[in-house]
Amino acid sequence: MVSHEAAIRNFQRFWCPDDRKLIPGRLYTCAVLVFEYNTGDQRFTLQEVYNPNYQGMTSSPAAG
């Protein structure tokens, strides 16, 4: 799923309320949350978080 920070955060809070320690602050642009869905108990579990903070970046790395 691709969405904005608030929708992803609400999804995470609903399905994985105890996983707040994996995302202590806000989700930044380009954040990726990896969930696993268990068909047996029909639940999502948060597996991994990639939450880069590009704030303050003045130019793209490709620009040299």
Beta strands, then each sheet from edge to edge (+ up, - down):
strand 1: 32-38
strand 2: 43-50
sheet 1: 1+ 2-
end
